[in-house]
Amino acid sequence: MATINANFNKLASGYLFPEIARRTAQWQKRNPGIPVMRLGIGNTTEPLPPAVRRAMKEKIDKLGDRTTYTGYGDEQGDTYLREAMVKYYQRWGIALEPTEFFISDGAKSDAANIQQIFGPDNIVAIQDPAYPVYVDSNVVGGRSGAYNSERGQYDGFVYLSTSEEGGFIPTPPEEKVDLIYLCNPNNPTGAVANHAQVKAFVDYAIANKAVIIYDSAYSEYITEEGFPRSIYEVEGAKRCAIEISSFSKFSGFTGVRLGWTIVPHELECEDGAAGVLNGLWNRRQCTFFNGASNVSQSGAYAALFGKGYEESRALVEYYLGNAKIIRDGLTSLGLTVYGGTNSPYIWAKTPNNMDSWAFFDLLLERCHVVVTPGGGFGPAGKHYVRFSSYGHREDVEQAMKSVKENAGI
């Protein structure tokens, strides 16, 4: 008799972003013809860098000739790209090996799948608020108890609380945990942990034989000194951390799909000596994954150096310019805001302690602007909303004009 994975039934509600889309569609149905301005989901809007497009077109042309056609590549990623990733990390004085890189179809997939190489009894620590995939993948993996609606959290997880006073940067847990999910720069808060704050987690992980799952998908948005672009800038991190990252927000690959995960050979865990986790992830990829798109990998290679890197950096600066417009506009209304300087996201405190979904409804109804309710990222976000800088400049300017003129705050 076939049965379901009952852990899916533990999930508290529908996934955050489809719920936003559902509510927005209902509003549009009630208000036909009124355009909606979207500052919610972090979906890039500007064209791919020209050098990236050229590289991908050249690869497609090769696929059209039987003498240069290629089928499956290595499950770990094409060697030339992994060797290029080694050089990319050398920018920050980090020495890695090609066999420590695994190219994938995106950071989100890896953030969910990485938990498969760890035992079901591992105790998981997740900061609050958090990107939903960290939570939901471990719920489905059987590491949580039931959802506690009173707390807005799952039994069995250790939540790393963040606060406005602490700049939304978590501190290591007091109790022993096994897996720690960190996102830096953070989604959704836009907060960026400095070297000392990241080192505190590395020191904790080494002392407790824990493993950090470090999401650095927004690292290219860091423009100020003192903030690590990679966790491997911190001494000892190779012994305790897996880093996941992406070309999505750096080079506009949200639809093209390409990311990577680094599993150092030095990485250890409670019952696994150095090299074991690298081998397990390699086995997982070889068993369940046939390798990333060879066209996407060609574009990614072009994005890492020379003209492609310059053009990708220009994309980042464009979105940071949007973030400044949003941040300045919200500040002019007297709202308390965070992020938007080393991050594409702005975390805004709702006026008069309003519930985040209520403020979502207000902005949609009065301003026709869609944001992301902070409550969807965890109970610590229930009085905040996330603004995304991903949009055309003229649309961002129009959206902020509408908020300033119509929000009534």
C-alpha positions in Angstrom: 0.0 0.0 0.0 1.4 3.4 -1.0 1.3 6.1 1.6 2.2 9.7 1.7 5.1 11.4 3.4 3.1 12.6 6.4 5.7 15.3 7.1 4.2 17.4 4.4 1.1 17.6 6.6 3.1 19.4 9.2 3.7 22.4 7.0 1.9 25.3 8.5 0.4 26.9 5.4 0.9 27.4 1.7 4.3 28.6 0.6 4.7 32.3 1.1 5.2 33.6 -2.4 2.3 31.6 -4.0 0.1 33.0 -1.2 1.2 36.6 -2.1 0.4 35.8 -5.8 -3.0 34.4 -4.8 -4.0 37.5 -2.8 -2.7 39.8 -5.5 -4.7 38.0 -8.2 -7.8 38.2 -6.1 -7.3 42.0 -5.7 -6.7 42.4 -9.4 -9.9 40.5 -10.2 -11.8 42.9 -7.9 -10.1 45.9 -9.5 -9.7 45.1 -13.2 -7.6 47.4 -15.3 -5.6 48.8 -12.3 -1.9 48.0 -12.7 0.0 46.5 -9.8 3.6 47.5 -9.0 5.6 44.6 -7.6 8.3 45.2 -5.0 7.8 41.8 -3.4 9.5 38.7 -4.8 13.2 39.0 -5.6 12.9 38.3 -9.3 15.5 40.1 -11.5 14.1 42.2 -14.3 17.1 43.6 -16.3 18.6 41.9 -19.4 21.4 39.4 -19.1 24.9 40.9 -19.5 25.9 41.1 -23.2 29.0 39.0 -22.6 26.9 36.3 -20.9 24.4 36.3 -23.8 27.3 35.9 -26.4 28.8 33.0 -24.5 25.4 31.2 -24.3 24.7 31.8 -28.0 28.1 30.4 -28.9 27.3 27.3 -26.9 23.9 26.9 -28.5 25.6 27.2 -32.0 28.0 24.4 -31.0 25.1 22.3 -29.9 23.7 22.7 -33.4 26.7 21.0 -35.0 27.3 17.3 -34.5 31.1 17.8 -34.4 30.8 20.1 -31.4 27.6 18.8 -29.8 27.8 17.7 -26.2 25.3 15.8 -24.1 25.6 15.0 -20.4 28.4 16.8 -18.6 29.9 15.9 -15.2 27.3 15.8 -12.4 29.6 18.0 -10.4 29.7 20.7 -13.1 32.0 21.1 -16.1 35.7 21.1 -15.1 36.4 24.4 -16.8 33.7 26.2 -14.7 34.8 24.6 -11.5 38.4 25.7 -12.1 37.1 29.2 -12.9 35.2 29.2 -9.6 38.5 28.5 -7.8 40.0 31.6 -9.3 36.8 33.6 -8.5 37.3 32.9 -4.8 40.9 33.7 -5.0 39.8 37.4 -5.2 39.2 37.2 -1.4 42.3 35.2 -0.6 40.4 31.9 -0.4 42.1 28.7 -1.6 39.7 26.0 -2.7 39.9 23.0 -5.1 37.8 22.3 -8.1 36.6 19.0 -6.5 35.1 21.1 -3.6 32.7 22.8 -6.0 29.4 21.3 -7.2 27.5 23.3 -9.9 23.7 23.0 -9.7 20.5 24.4 -11.1 20.3 27.0 -8.3 20.9 27.8 -4.6 17.3 27.2 -3.6 17.5 23.6 -4.8 20.8 23.0 -3.0 19.5 24.7 0.2 16.7 22.2 0.3 18.6 19.1 -0.9 21.7 19.5 1.2 19.8 18.2 4.3 19.6 14.8 2.6 23.2 14.0 3.5 22.5 14.5 7.2 20.7 12.2 9.6 17.1 12.7 10.4 17.8 13.1 14.1 20.1 16.2 13.6 19.0 19.2 15.7 18.5 22.2 13.3 19.0 25.8 14.2 17.3 28.4 12.0 17.3 32.2 12.5 14.0 33.9 12.9 13.0 35.4 10.5 14.3 33.0 7.8 13.9 32.2 4.1 11.2 29.6 4.1 13.1 26.8 2.2 15.4 26.2 5.2 12.5 25.5 7.5 10.2 23.7 5.1 12.8 21.3 3.7 13.7 20.1 7.2 10.1 19.8 8.2 9.6 17.5 5.2 12.8 15.7 6.0 11.3 14.8 9.4 13.5 16.9 11.7 10.7 18.9 13.3 7.8 18.2 15.5 4.3 19.8 15.0 3.8 23.4 14.1 3.0 25.4 17.2 0.4 28.0 16.1 0.7 29.9 19.3 4.4 30.5 18.9 4.4 30.5 15.1 7.2 28.0 15.2 7.9 24.3 14.8 8.6 22.1 17.8 12.0 20.5 17.6 13.8 23.4 15.9 16.1 25.8 17.7 15.3 29.3 16.6 18.0 31.9 16.6 16.2 35.1 17.6 17.0 38.4 16.0 16.0 41.8 17.1 16.0 45.4 16.0 18.4 46.3 18.8 20.8 43.7 17.5 20.6 44.7 13.9 18.8 41.5 13.1 22.1 39.5 13.4 21.7 36.3 15.4 24.1 34.9 17.9 25.1 31.3 18.3 22.7 29.1 20.3 23.3 28.3 23.9 22.4 24.6 23.6 24.1 22.1 21.3 22.7 21.9 17.8 23.9 20.0 14.7 23.0 22.0 11.6 22.9 25.8 11.5 21.4 27.7 8.6 22.8 31.2 8.0 22.1 33.6 5.2 24.5 36.5 4.8 23.6 39.1 3.4 20.3 38.1 4.9 17.1 37.4 3.1 14.7 38.9 4.2 16.1 41.5 6.6 19.0 42.8 4.5 21.2 42.6 7.5 24.9 41.7 7.0 27.0 40.0 9.6 30.6 41.3 10.0 33.7 39.1 10.3 33.5 38.8 14.1 29.8 37.9 14.0 30.4 35.1 11.5 33.5 33.9 13.4 31.4 33.4 16.5 29.3 30.8 14.6 32.4 29.2 13.2 33.9 28.9 16.6 30.7 27.4 18.0 30.4 24.9 15.1 34.0 23.6 15.6 33.5 23.3 19.3 30.2 21.4 18.9 31.0 19.4 15.8 28.1 21.2 14.1 27.8 22.1 10.4 26.9 25.5 9.1 24.8 25.8 5.9 25.9 29.2 4.7 23.8 30.9 2.0 25.9 33.6 0.3 23.6 34.2 -2.7 23.8 38.0 -2.2 27.5 38.3 -1.4 28.2 40.5 -4.5 26.0 43.2 -3.0 28.4 43.8 -0.2 30.1 47.1 -1.0 31.6 48.0 2.4 34.7 46.7 4.2 34.5 44.4 7.2 31.9 42.1 5.9 33.0 38.7 4.5 31.9 37.8 1.0 32.4 34.1 1.9 32.4 32.2 5.1 35.8 30.8 4.1 37.3 34.2 4.8 37.0 33.2 8.4 39.7 30.9 9.8 38.5 27.4 10.5 35.4 27.6 8.3 36.4 24.9 6.0 36.2 22.5 8.9 32.6 23.3 9.7 30.8 25.0 6.8 29.1 24.3 3.5 28.6 27.4 1.3 25.7 27.7 -1.2 25.5 30.5 -3.7 24.0 31.5 -7.0 24.4 33.5 -10.3 20.7 34.5 -10.0 21.0 37.9 -8.3 24.5 38.6 -9.5 24.2 38.0 -13.2 20.4 37.8 -13.7 20.2 34.0 -13.8 16.8 33.7 -12.0 15.3 32.1 -15.1 18.5 30.7 -16.6 19.1 28.8 -13.3 22.7 28.1 -12.1 24.2 28.0 -8.6 26.9 26.2 -6.7 27.7 24.5 -3.4 31.1 24.2 -1.8 31.7 21.2 0.4 35.3 21.4 1.6 37.5 18.3 1.9 38.3 19.4 5.4 34.7 19.5 6.5 33.9 17.3 9.5 30.8 16.3 11.5 30.1 14.3 14.6 30.4 10.9 13.0 32.1 11.9 9.8 35.8 12.5 9.4 37.2 15.0 6.9 36.2 14.2 3.3 33.1 12.1 4.2 30.5 14.9 3.6 32.2 15.9 0.4 31.9 12.2 -0.7 28.2 12.0 0.4 27.2 15.1 -1.5 29.1 13.9 -4.6 27.2 10.6 -4.3 23.9 12.4 -3.9 24.5 14.5 -7.0 25.7 11.6 -9.1 22.6 9.6 -8.0 19.9 12.2 -8.3 21.2 14.9 -10.7 22.5 14.7 -14.3 24.4 18.0 -14.1 23.5 21.6 -14.8 22.7 23.0 -18.2 25.8 23.2 -20.4 24.4 26.4 -21.9 23.9 28.0 -18.5 27.4 27.0 -17.5 28.9 28.7 -20.5 27.1 31.9 -19.5 28.3 31.6 -15.9 31.9 31.2 -17.0 31.7 34.5 -19.0 30.2 36.2 -15.9 33.2 35.5 -13.7 35.9 37.5 -15.4 36.6 40.4 -17.7 33.8 42.1 -19.5 31.2 39.7 -18.2 32.2 40.4 -14.6 32.1 44.2 -15.2 28.6 43.9 -16.7 27.4 41.7 -13.9 28.7 44.2 -11.4 26.8 46.9 -13.3 23.6 44.9 -12.8 24.3 44.7 -9.0 24.9 48.5 -8.9 21.6 49.1 -10.7 19.6 47.1 -8.2 21.5 48.8 -5.3 20.4 52.1 -6.9 16.8 50.9 -6.7 17.4 49.9 -3.1 18.5 53.4 -2.2 15.4 54.9 -3.8 13.2 52.6 -1.8 15.1 53.1 1.4 15.2 56.9 1.0 11.5 57.0 0.2 10.4 54.9 3.2 12.7 56.9 5.5 11.1 60.1 4.3 7.8 58.8 5.6 9.2 58.3 9.0 9.4 54.5 8.8 12.3 52.6 10.4 14.2 50.7 7.8 17.1 48.2 7.6 19.1 46.8 4.7 19.3 48.2 1.3 23.0 49.2 1.5 24.9 45.9 1.2 21.8 44.0 0.2 19.0 44.2 -2.4 16.3 44.0 0.3 14.9 46.6 2.6 13.3 45.5 5.8 10.7 48.1 6.9 9.0 48.3 10.3 5.2 48.6 9.9 3.6 51.8 11.2 1.9 51.7 14.6 2.9 48.1 15.2 0.6 47.0 12.4 0.5 43.3 11.4 2.6 42.6 8.3 -0.2 41.1 6.3 -2.4 44.0 7.2 0.2 46.4 6.0 0.5 44.3 2.8 -3.2 44.7 2.3 -3.0 48.5 2.9 -0.2 49.0 0.4 -2.0 46.9 -2.2 -5.3 48.6 -1.7 -4.1 52.3 -1.4 -0.9 52.3 -3.4 -1.3 49.3 -5.7 2.2 48.1 -4.5 3.0 44.5 -3.6 5.5 43.8 -0.9 6.4 40.7 1.1 4.8 40.4 4.6 7.5 39.7 7.2 5.3 37.4 9.1 5.7 34.9 6.2 9.4 34.5 7.2 8.6 33.8 10.9 7.1 35.3 14.0 9.9 37.8 14.4 8.9 39.4 11.1 5.2 39.9 12.0 5.6 43.7 12.3 7.9 44.2 9.2 7.6 43.9 5.5 10.3 43.3 2.9 10.7 45.5 -0.1 12.7 44.1 -3.0 14.9 46.3 -5.2 14.4 44.0 -8.2 12.5 46.0 -10.8 12.8 48.5 -13.6 14.1 51.8 -12.3 11.0 53.7 -13.6 8.7 51.2 -12.0 10.5 51.4 -8.6 10.3 55.2 -8.8 6.6 55.1 -9.6 5.9 52.6 -6.8 7.7 54.8 -4.2 5.9 57.9 -5.5 2.6 56.1 -5.0 3.6 54.9 -1.5 4.6 58.4 -0.4 1.4 60.0 -1.8 -1.2 57.3 -1.0 -0.2 55.2 2.0 -1.4 57.7 4.5 1.4 57.1 7.0 
